Amino acid sequence: MSDGAGSGARVRILGIDPGSRATGYGIIEIQGSRHWHVTSGVLQVSGADITARLGGVFAGIRALAREYQPAEAAIERVFMARNADAALKLGQARGAALCGLAEAGCPVAEYAPREIKLAVVGTGAADKRQVQHMVRRLLGLPEAPPADAADALAVALCHAHVRQTRQRLARAGRRT
């Protein structure tokens, strides 16, 4: 896949919605302002042992990165909710996913949940159904993907929007 140096280059992006039991992934390709769905799904890891589940997240993300060769990846940042233990487990799953990407040599961008929803739906307070609906519409999918996969695709789409804006700003700076 291309390194994405120019605006006409086709770039593959892997988006990740980390979880200690279900980690969503979504891969898109972008070229200019156009984007296409490549694949998406949910890595289901089970068992009472957190170490085994984290190993499953690591291995699954590493395998996806090796198979699909994304030029870039994006992952959702951990947010502190009401349950500190759940936030800690989410952070551990995120760390396992980041390690899988690092081993595959894939650069990673991070985005807050509200930032992702704002980029894809137009409001940072969007609910899961709104995210699923917009991901389906933006990627021209025949049906809405499962929630975790839709969230991961939203992460990839957010990154695509941010990188496109940065490229426009860089071109504008060169013209002045």
Buried (B, 14 or more C-beta within 10 A) or exposed (E): BEEBEEBEBBBBBBBBBBBBBBBBBBBBBBBEEEBEBBBBBBBEBEEEEBEEBBBBBBBBBBEBBEEBBBBBBBBBBBEEEEEEEEBBBBBBBBBBBBBBBBBBEBEBBBBBBBBBBBBBBEEEEBEEEBBBBBBBEBBEBEEBBBBBBBBBBBBBBBBBBBBBEEBEEEEEEEEE
